[in-house]
Amino acid sequence: MGLTRRGLLMPLSAAAAMAATMTVLVAAAVPEAAASPETRREAPASRAASVAEAEPVVDGAPAAGAMEAAPDVPAAPAPAADLAHHGYVSAWGDHVAIRIRSENLGPSDVAASTVRLRFSEPLAVRQELPHGCLRSGRATVLCETGGLRFRGGARQTALDLRLADRHDEVVVRLDTVWNGGARDADRTNDVHEVLAPATGDAYAF
């Protein structure tokens, strides 16, 4: 007679029958558990062969058509535009007056552009800057010229600035720092350096 965990008596024949039933169920659920060692060693090899037949490989790489590289898409070229700035600089005492005429010689339009003015002498702390201009350091001013269309006319920028001290002369360097990302092959007409003696005369660029 067998004894269960709860102390109930179970006939030994019934326990043996239940154990046999459990063995059959386990063997059906896990065929490899009931297989011989030789059968278990052969099973992985047969599965590997079936996988190899399903996925052909050529020279260690997947078969043609399994993976295709994305074609390279060339980047669009930047539009070309020729910006030009001309005008004059006049200095006297601690004052500097600058007049700028900005235009686009094409062939593409420019949505926005910015002109940079750098001075050889520091500017006074207090300045009256026109709309669209701001300080960028002790001796630098940036001015937005706005959009410039090809053959769409010129934009005028007028600045009347004060230096921190009186000087006999001042050097003004002017260039374009932003042109909307356009490609400008001619920088001779938008980059200038002007020496202006403090005589009140206008020196063109």
C-alpha positions as protocol buffer text, in pm:
chain_id: "A"
residue {
  index: 1
  type: MET
  ca { x: 0 y: 0 z: 0 }
}
residue {
  index: 2
  type: GLY
  ca { x: 125 y: 353 z: -82 }
}
residue {
  index: 3
  type: LEU
  ca { x: 92 y: 665 z: 132 }
}
residue {
  index: 4
  type: THR
  ca { x: 17 y: 1011 z: -15 }
}
residue {
  index: 5
  type: ARG
  ca { x: 128 y: 1348 z: 134 }
}
residue {
  index: 6
  type: ARG
  ca { x: -212 y: 1394 z: 295 }
}
residue {
  index: 7
  type: GLY
  ca { x: -195 y: 1049 z: 461 }
}
residue {
  index: 8
  type: LEU
  ca { x: -461 y: 899 z: 236 }
}
residue {
  index: 9
  type: LEU
  ca { x: -404 y: 539 z: 133 }
}
residue {
  index: 10
  type: MET
  ca { x: -362 y: 471 z: -240 }
}
residue {
  index: 11
  type: PRO
  ca { x: -338 y: 118 z: -382 }
}
residue {
  index: 12
  type: LEU
  ca { x: 10 y: 47 z: -511 }
}
residue {
  index: 13
  type: SER
  ca { x: -131 y: -69 z: -844 }
}
residue {
  index: 14
  type: ALA
  ca { x: -309 y: 263 z: -892 }
}
residue {
  index: 15
  type: ALA
  ca { x: 12 y: 455 z: -815 }
}
residue {
  index: 16
  type: ALA
  ca { x: 206 y: 246 z: -1067 }
}
residue {
  index: 17
  type: ALA
  ca { x: -63 y: 303 z: -1330 }
}
residue {
  index: 18
  type: MET
  ca { x: -53 y: 680 z: -1269 }
}
residue {
  index: 19
  type: ALA
  ca { x: 328 y: 683 z: -1297 }
}
residue {
  index: 20
  type: ALA
  ca { x: 308 y: 495 z: -1627 }
}
residue {
  index: 21
  type: THR
  ca { x: 50 y: 742 z: -1756 }
}
residue {
  index: 22
  type: MET
  ca { x: 274 y: 1037 z: -1660 }
}
residue {
  index: 23
  type: THR
  ca { x: 568 y: 878 z: -1844 }
}
residue {
  index: 24
  type: VAL
  ca { x: 360 y: 840 z: -2162 }
}
residue {
  index: 25
  type: LEU
  ca { x: 242 y: 1204 z: -2142 }
}
residue {
  index: 26
  type: VAL
  ca { x: 597 y: 1337 z: -2095 }
}
residue {
  index: 27
  type: ALA
  ca { x: 729 y: 1129 z: -2384 }
}
residue {
  index: 28
  type: ALA
  ca { x: 452 y: 1258 z: -2611 }
}
residue {
  index: 29
  type: ALA
  ca { x: 515 y: 1622 z: -2512 }
}
residue {
  index: 30
  type: VAL
  ca { x: 896 y: 1600 z: -2542 }
}
residue {
  index: 31
  type: PRO
  ca { x: 987 y: 1339 z: -2802 }
}
residue {
  index: 32
  type: GLU
  ca { x: 1360 y: 1384 z: -2746 }
}
residue {
  index: 33
  type: ALA
  ca { x: 1324 y: 1283 z: -2382 }
}
residue {
  index: 34
  type: ALA
  ca { x: 1220 y: 932 z: -2483 }
}
residue {
  index: 35
  type: ALA
  ca { x: 1459 y: 905 z: -2775 }
}
residue {
  index: 36
  type: SER
  ca { x: 1782 y: 715 z: -2755 }
}
residue {
  index: 37
  type: PRO
  ca { x: 2116 y: 903 z: -2728 }
}
residue {
  index: 38
  type: GLU
  ca { x: 2193 y: 815 z: -3091 }
}
residue {
  index: 39
  type: THR
  ca { x: 1859 y: 960 z: -3207 }
}
residue {
  index: 40
  type: ARG
  ca { x: 1914 y: 1283 z: -3008 }
}
residue {
  index: 41
  type: ARG
  ca { x: 2257 y: 1332 z: -3168 }
}
residue {
  index: 42
  type: GLU
  ca { x: 2114 y: 1291 z: -3518 }
}
residue {
  index: 43
  type: ALA
  ca { x: 1818 y: 1528 z: -3470 }
}
residue {
  index: 44
  type: PRO
  ca { x: 2011 y: 1862 z: -3462 }
}
residue {
  index: 45
  type: ALA
  ca { x: 2201 y: 1767 z: -3777 }
}
residue {
  index: 46
  type: SER
  ca { x: 1877 y: 1697 z: -3966 }
}
residue {
  index: 47
  type: ARG
  ca { x: 1726 y: 2027 z: -3852 }
}
residue {
  index: 48
  type: ALA
  ca { x: 2037 y: 2219 z: -3958 }
}
residue {
  index: 49
  type: ALA
  ca { x: 2021 y: 2055 z: -4300 }
}
residue {
  index: 50
  type: SER
  ca { x: 1657 y: 2159 z: -4343 }
}
residue {
  index: 51
  type: VAL
  ca { x: 1739 y: 2521 z: -4246 }
}
residue {
  index: 52
  type: ALA
  ca { x: 2029 y: 2526 z: -4492 }
}
residue {
  index: 53
  type: GLU
  ca { x: 1800 y: 2404 z: -4770 }
}
residue {
  index: 54
  type: ALA
  ca { x: 1540 y: 2672 z: -4688 }
}
residue {
  index: 55
  type: GLU
  ca { x: 1793 y: 2961 z: -4687 }
}
residue {
  index: 56
  type: PRO
  ca { x: 2054 y: 2912 z: -4962 }
}
residue {
  index: 57
  type: VAL
  ca { x: 2386 y: 3088 z: -4904 }
}
residue {
  index: 58
  type: VAL
  ca { x: 2638 y: 3186 z: -5170 }
}
residue {
  index: 59
  type: ASP
  ca { x: 2999 y: 3257 z: -5066 }
}
residue {
  index: 60
  type: GLY
  ca { x: 2902 y: 3304 z: -4702 }
}
residue {
  index: 61
  type: ALA
  ca { x: 2639 y: 3571 z: -4784 }
}
residue {
  index: 62
  type: PRO
  ca { x: 2260 y: 3554 z: -4826 }
}
residue {
  index: 63
  type: ALA
  ca { x: 2137 y: 3466 z: -5173 }
}
residue {
  index: 64
  type: ALA
  ca { x: 2092 y: 3745 z: -5426 }
}
residue {
  index: 65
  type: GLY
  ca { x: 1774 y: 3940 z: -5367 }
}
residue {
  index: 66
  type: ALA
  ca { x: 1768 y: 3873 z: -4991 }
}
residue {
  index: 67
  type: MET
  ca { x: 1918 y: 4213 z: -4917 }
}
residue {
  index: 68
  type: GLU
  ca { x: 1957 y: 4510 z: -5152 }
}
residue {
  index: 69
  type: ALA
  ca { x: 2157 y: 4823 z: -5067 }
}
residue {
  index: 70
  type: ALA
  ca { x: 1969 y: 5152 z: -5084 }
}
residue {
  index: 71
  type: PRO
  ca { x: 2081 y: 5363 z: -5382 }
}
residue {
  index: 72
  type: ASP
  ca { x: 2280 y: 5678 z: -5305 }
}
residue {
  index: 73
  type: VAL
  ca { x: 2078 y: 5998 z: -5357 }
}
residue {
  index: 74
  type: PRO
  ca { x: 2300 y: 6293 z: -5457 }
}
residue {
  index: 75
  type: ALA
  ca { x: 2250 y: 6612 z: -5258 }
}
residue {
  index: 76
  type: ALA
  ca { x: 2089 y: 6904 z: -5438 }
}
residue {
  index: 77
  type: PRO
  ca { x: 2343 y: 7175 z: -5529 }
}
residue {
  index: 78
  type: ALA
  ca { x: 2324 y: 7505 z: -5341 }
}
residue {
  index: 79
  type: PRO
  ca { x: 2169 y: 7792 z: -5538 }
}
residue {
  index: 80
  type: ALA
  ca { x: 2408 y: 8053 z: -5673 }
}
residue {
  index: 81
  type: ALA
  ca { x: 2372 y: 8422 z: -5586 }
}
residue {
  index: 82
  type: ASP
  ca { x: 2609 y: 8717 z: -5610 }
}
residue {
  index: 83
  type: LEU
  ca { x: 2557 y: 8970 z: -5331 }
}
residue {
  index: 84
  type: ALA
  ca { x: 2716 y: 9314 z: -5358 }
}
residue {
  index: 85
  type: HIS
  ca { x: 2757 y: 9589 z: -5097 }
}
residue {
  index: 86
  type: HIS
  ca { x: 2867 y: 9940 z: -5184 }
}
residue {
  index: 87
  type: GLY
  ca { x: 2857 y: 10273 z: -5006 }
}
residue {
  index: 88
  type: TYR
  ca { x: 3084 y: 10502 z: -4805 }
}
residue {
  index: 89
  type: VAL
  ca { x: 3235 y: 10564 z: -4461 }
}
residue {
  index: 90
  type: SER
  ca { x: 3282 y: 10906 z: -4304 }
}
residue {
  index: 91
  type: ALA
  ca { x: 3454 y: 10976 z: -3969 }
}
residue {
  index: 92
  type: TRP
  ca { x: 3510 y: 11286 z: -3755 }
}
residue {
  index: 93
  type: GLY
  ca { x: 3589 y: 11317 z: -3386 }
}
residue {
  index: 94
  type: ASP
  ca { x: 3432 y: 11013 z: -3221 }
}
residue {
  index: 95
  type: HIS
  ca { x: 3162 y: 10972 z: -3487 }
}
residue {
  index: 96
  type: VAL
  ca { x: 3144 y: 10724 z: -3775 }
}
residue {
  index: 97
  type: ALA
  ca { x: 2874 y: 10737 z: -4042 }
}
residue {
  index: 98
  type: ILE
  ca { x: 2822 y: 10443 z: -4278 }
}
residue {
  index: 99
  type: ARG
  ca { x: 2586 y: 10406 z: -4572 }
}
residue {
  index: 100
  type: ILE
  ca { x: 2542 y: 10065 z: -4737 }
}
residue {
  index: 101
  type: ARG
  ca { x: 2361 y: 9971 z: -5058 }
}
residue {
  index: 102
  type: SER
  ca { x: 2303 y: 9593 z: -5081 }
}
residue {
  index: 103
  type: GLU
  ca { x: 2179 y: 9414 z: -5393 }
}
residue {
  index: 104
  type: ASN
  ca { x: 2164 y: 9070 z: -5549 }
}
residue {
  index: 105
  type: LEU
  ca { x: 2321 y: 9018 z: -5893 }
}
residue {
  index: 106
  type: GLY
  ca { x: 2170 y: 8670 z: -5918 }
}
residue {
  index: 107
  type: PRO
  ca { x: 2091 y: 8435 z: -6062 }
}
residue {
  index: 108
  type: SER
  ca { x: 1897 y: 8302 z: -5758 }
}
residue {
  index: 109
  type: ASP
  ca { x: 1695 y: 8496 z: -5504 }
}
residue {
  index: 110
  type: VAL
  ca { x: 1817 y: 8521 z: -5143 }
}
residue {
  index: 111
  type: ALA
  ca { x: 1560 y: 8491 z: -4864 }
}
residue {
  index: 112
  type: ALA
  ca { x: 1774 y: 8678 z: -4607 }
}
residue {
  index: 113
  type: SER
  ca { x: 2125 y: 8811 z: -4562 }
}
residue {
  index: 114
  type: THR
  ca { x: 2335 y: 8972 z: -4289 }
}
residue {
  index: 115
  type: VAL
  ca { x: 2620 y: 9222 z: -4315 }
}
residue {
  index: 116
  type: ARG
  ca { x: 2898 y: 9241 z: -4054 }
}
residue {
  index: 117
  type: LEU
  ca { x: 3080 y: 9565 z: -3970 }
}
residue {
  index: 118
  type: ARG
  ca { x: 3405 y: 9544 z: -3772 }
}
residue {
  index: 119
  type: PHE
  ca { x: 3586 y: 9852 z: -3648 }
}
residue {
  index: 120
  type: SER
  ca { x: 3952 y: 9898 z: -3562 }
}
residue {
  index: 121
  type: GLU
  ca { x: 3852 y: 10093 z: -3249 }
}
residue {
  index: 122
  type: PRO
  ca { x: 3597 y: 9995 z: -2982 }
}
residue {
  index: 123
  type: LEU
  ca { x: 3254 y: 10148 z: -3001 }
}
residue {
  index: 124
  type: ALA
  ca { x: 3092 y: 10348 z: -2724 }
}
residue {
  index: 125
  type: VAL
  ca { x: 2872 y: 10146 z: -2489 }
}
residue {
  index: 126
  type: ARG
  ca { x: 2558 y: 10345 z: -2567 }
}
residue {
  index: 127
  type: GLN
  ca { x: 2454 y: 10338 z: -2932 }
}
residue {
  index: 128
  type: GLU
  ca { x: 2143 y: 10418 z: -3132 }
}
residue {
  index: 129
  type: LEU
  ca { x: 2125 y: 10134 z: -3381 }
}
residue {
  index: 130
  type: PRO
  ca { x: 1872 y: 10119 z: -3666 }
}
residue {
  index: 131
  type: HIS
  ca { x: 1608 y: 9848 z: -3684 }
}
residue {
  index: 132
  type: GLY
  ca { x: 1762 y: 9514 z: -3783 }
}
residue {
  index: 133
  type: CYS
  ca { x: 2107 y: 9590 z: -3639 }
}
residue {
  index: 134
  type: LEU
  ca { x: 2267 y: 9471 z: -3313 }
}
residue {
  index: 135
  type: ARG
  ca { x: 2599 y: 9471 z: -3129 }
}
residue {
  index: 136
  type: SER
  ca { x: 2819 y: 9162 z: -3147 }
}
residue {
  index: 137
  type: GLY
  ca { x: 3114 y: 9252 z: -2927 }
}
residue {
  index: 138
  type: ARG
  ca { x: 3301 y: 9572 z: -2841 }
}
residue {
  index: 139
  type: ALA
  ca { x: 3376 y: 9666 z: -3203 }
}
residue {
  index: 140
  type: THR
  ca { x: 3132 y: 9467 z: -3420 }
}
residue {
  index: 141
  type: VAL
  ca { x: 2782 y: 9537 z: -3550 }
}
residue {
  index: 142
  type: LEU
  ca { x: 2557 y: 9299 z: -3745 }
}
residue {
  index: 143
  type: CYS
  ca { x: 2283 y: 9429 z: -3975 }
}
residue {
  index: 144
  type: GLU
  ca { x: 2014 y: 9228 z: -4149 }
}
residue {
  index: 145
  type: THR
  ca { x: 1948 y: 9337 z: -4505 }
}
residue {
  index: 146
  type: GLY
  ca { x: 1637 y: 9121 z: -4548 }
}
residue {
  index: 147
  type: GLY
  ca { x: 1551 y: 8924 z: -4859 }
}
residue {
  index: 148
  type: LEU
  ca { x: 1729 y: 9021 z: -5180 }
}
residue {
  index: 149
  type: ARG
  ca { x: 1567 y: 8918 z: -5506 }
}
residue {
  index: 150
  type: PHE
  ca { x: 1759 y: 8889 z: -5829 }
}
residue {
  index: 151
  type: ARG
  ca { x: 1730 y: 9229 z: -5999 }
}
residue {
  index: 152
  type: GLY
  ca { x: 1479 y: 9324 z: -5734 }
}
residue {
  index: 153
  type: GLY
  ca { x: 1639 y: 9652 z: -5632 }
}
residue {
  index: 154
  type: ALA
  ca { x: 1880 y: 9743 z: -5351 }
}
residue {
  index: 155
  type: ARG
  ca { x: 1835 y: 9768 z: -4975 }
}
residue {
  index: 156
  type: GLN
  ca { x: 1970 y: 10072 z: -4791 }
}
residue {
  index: 157
  type: THR
  ca { x: 2131 y: 10058 z: -4446 }
}
residue {
  index: 158
  type: ALA
  ca { x: 2234 y: 10375 z: -4262 }
}
residue {
  index: 159
  type: LEU
  ca { x: 2436 y: 10376 z: -3939 }
}
residue {
  index: 160
  type: ASP
  ca { x: 2555 y: 10669 z: -3729 }
}
residue {
  index: 161
  type: LEU
  ca { x: 2783 y: 10531 z: -3458 }
}
residue {
  index: 162
  type: ARG
  ca { x: 3005 y: 10668 z: -3184 }
}
residue {
  index: 163
  type: LEU
  ca { x: 3350 y: 10544 z: -3091 }
}
residue {
  index: 164
  type: ALA
  ca { x: 3458 y: 10502 z: -2730 }
}
residue {
  index: 165
  type: ASP
  ca { x: 3727 y: 10774 z: -2786 }
}
residue {
  index: 166
  type: ARG
  ca { x: 3834 y: 11025 z: -3046 }
}
residue {
  index: 167
  type: HIS
  ca { x: 4075 y: 10892 z: -3309 }
}
residue {
  index: 168
  type: ASP
  ca { x: 4258 y: 11035 z: -3608 }
}
residue {
  index: 169
  type: GLU
  ca { x: 4131 y: 10750 z: -3826 }
}
residue {
  index: 170
  type: VAL
  ca { x: 3928 y: 10432 z: -3817 }
}
residue {
  index: 171
  type: VAL
  ca { x: 3933 y: 10117 z: -4029 }
}
residue {
  index: 172
  type: VAL
  ca { x: 3598 y: 9958 z: -4116 }
}
residue {
  index: 173
  type: ARG
  ca { x: 3580 y: 9601 z: -4246 }
}
residue {
  index: 174
  type: LEU
  ca { x: 3256 y: 9492 z: -4409 }
}
residue {
  index: 175
  type: ASP
  ca { x: 3153 y: 9145 z: -4527 }
}
residue {
  index: 176
  type: THR
  ca { x: 2854 y: 8912 z: -4567 }
}
residue {
  index: 177
  type: VAL
  ca { x: 2820 y: 8656 z: -4289 }
}
residue {
  index: 178
  type: TRP
  ca { x: 2488 y: 8503 z: -4404 }
}
residue {
  index: 179
  type: ASN
  ca { x: 2333 y: 8483 z: -4750 }
}
residue {
  index: 180
  type: GLY
  ca { x: 2064 y: 8219 z: -4700 }
}
residue {
  index: 181
  type: GLY
  ca { x: 2298 y: 7932 z: -4782 }
}
residue {
  index: 182
  type: ALA
  ca { x: 2360 y: 8043 z: -5140 }
}
residue {
  index: 183
  type: ARG
  ca { x: 2690 y: 7985 z: -5319 }
}
residue {
  index: 184
  type: ASP
  ca { x: 2864 y: 8316 z: -5394 }
}
residue {
  index: 185
  type: ALA
  ca { x: 3162 y: 8270 z: -5627 }
}
residue {
  index: 186
  type: ASP
  ca { x: 3249 y: 8641 z: -5639 }
}
residue {
  index: 187
  type: ARG
  ca { x: 3348 y: 8782 z: -5299 }
}
residue {
  index: 188
  type: THR
  ca { x: 3520 y: 9093 z: -5438 }
}
residue {
  index: 189
  type: ASN
  ca { x: 3199 y: 9298 z: -5428 }
}
residue {
  index: 190
  type: ASP
  ca { x: 3071 y: 9209 z: -5081 }
}
residue {
  index: 191
  type: VAL
  ca { x: 3397 y: 9211 z: -4877 }
}
residue {
  index: 192
  type: HIS
  ca { x: 3557 y: 9553 z: -4821 }
}
residue {
  index: 193
  type: GLU
  ca { x: 3810 y: 9726 z: -4597 }
}
residue {
  index: 194
  type: VAL
  ca { x: 3801 y: 10105 z: -4573 }
}
residue {
  index: 195
  type: LEU
  ca { x: 4048 y: 10340 z: -4403 }
}
residue {
  index: 196
  type: ALA
  ca { x: 3863 y: 10658 z: -4308 }
}
residue {
  index: 197
  type: PRO
  ca { x: 4066 y: 10951 z: -4166 }
}
residue {
  index: 198
  type: ALA
  ca { x: 3873 y: 11168 z: -3920 }
}
residue {
  index: 199
  type: THR
  ca { x: 3828 y: 11450 z: -4171 }
}
residue {
  index: 200
  type: GLY
  ca { x: 3453 y: 11421 z: -4230 }
}
residue {
  index: 201
  type: ASP
  ca { x: 3510 y: 11319 z: -4593 }
}
residue {
  index: 202
  type: ALA
  ca { x: 3327 y: 11024 z: -4748 }
}
residue {
  index: 203
  type: TYR
  ca { x: 3543 y: 10726 z: -4846 }
}
residue {
  index: 204
  type: ALA
  ca { x: 3369 y: 10495 z: -5091 }
}
residue {
  index: 205
  type: PHE
  ca { x: 3378 y: 10117 z: -5108 }
}
